[in-house]
Amino acid sequence: MRVFPPFALGYFISYLYRTVNAIIAPDLSRDIGLDPASLGLLTSAYLLAFGLFQLPLGILLDRFGPRRVEATLLLIAAAGALIFSQSTSLFGLVTGRALIGLGVSACLMAAFKSFAIWFPADRLPLANSIQMISGGIGAMVATTPVEMALKITDWRTIFLIFSLVTLLTAAAIFWIVPDQKRGEQGETLGDQLRGIRTVLCSRFFWCLAPLALTTQAAYLSILGLWSGPWLRDVAGLQRDAVASTLFAVTFAMIIGYLASGGITDRLSRRGIEPMTVGFVGMFIFICVQGVMLFPNPVLTTTYWLAFSLFGSFCILPYAVLSQHFPIRLSGRATTTLNLLVFIAAFSAQWGIGVIINQWPETETGGYALEGYQASFGLLFTLQILAAGWYLFLHRQIKSGRAAAQPDE
């Protein structure tokens, strides 16, 4: 109880920040005058700052422990939310959003590191999935509740409240979470840097990484921003209906995280590898995106519920890496993957806006269907290629193990 609730609160805050722009995007566009490319850049600044800090974050987590690192970084997130709430220009909003991304960059990885320290390795997929549920709840709060709040206040006041809650979360993590176990520290900086090299030279890592980063890039970039505009422009929903649909979609995310962890935990006891479960779920997620390229208004809710449900399986590679590498490298292994994931997600979220911007606005002021098809189709193609790469290299690694040859 001293490990789960504080980190759950931190990840709740992280996902709230990550997805809230899908609801407040019309307000930001109206108040600041943002086009699709600017809106994509603004929202993805969170992802870029988040991703670029992952390698130093891995070193910090392995050196100082998750409690101190996350509590300190959340103070930066609180400052970023305050700046965001007071900004009147794109530059100020991007600065605040980037500081938020930097500040919450440890919210998931610190939890994963703490779980690796305190829980048995065979329970990590379930523990990680339960942690993800708190993020799903944060995403739910960022939909209908935020839309309701916008009827009585504005997005600036909402971010002031977010800033205060973030400060309280930092205090809770610092005072409640147990400190890192003795004996898990003591590596020199040189040893830690060599640990990153060990991760980057691992064939096992590069077997998982392309599939993990392309699927998560699609999941994070679309659900975190472009799901809202898509529901407005392609499905023709009004603001209240968009918020209600996204609320249901984020509930499906929670179910997905719970199901993926529970299924993986149960099947692993029967000898089925966690990544096998992960690949099946991620491949279904890719197929759903292929179907969404040719939208049918009758199936709108079905599309997005399936997108969210099976997209939750994209988190399983983190648990797989935590199991594969020793505890002393677990922080660096997961944050190295997270670096790639969030750089890809930044590129995808901004890139979708750039591609959509190549088509003129519709008569109702929305974005053209062709822009969504072109941008989402590009992400779909990259994910198909990454799935093929995973199957190819995974087969090679298994063959090498069968011949008693090391894969690293």
Secondary structure, DSSP 8 states (H G I E B T S, - for coil): --SHHHHHHHHHHHHHHHHTHHHHHHHHIIIII--HHHHHHHHHHHHHHHHHTHHHHHHHHHHH-HHHHHHHHHHHHHHHHHHHHH--SHHHHHHHHHHHHHHTTTTTHHHHHHHHHHS-GGGHHHHHHHHHHHHHHHHHHTTHHHHHHTTTS-HHHHHHHHHHHHHHHHHHHHHHS----TTS----HHHHHHHHHHHHT-HHHHHHHHHHHHHHHHHHHIIIIIHHHHHHHTS---HHHHHHHHHHHHHHHHHHHHHHHHHHHHHHTTT--HHHHHHHHHHHHHHHHHHHTS--GGGHHHHHHHHHHHHGGGGHHHHHHHHHS-HHHHHHHHHHHHHHHHHHHHHHHHHHHHHHTTS---TTS---HHHHHHHHHHHHHHHHHHHHHHHHHHHHHHHHHHTT----
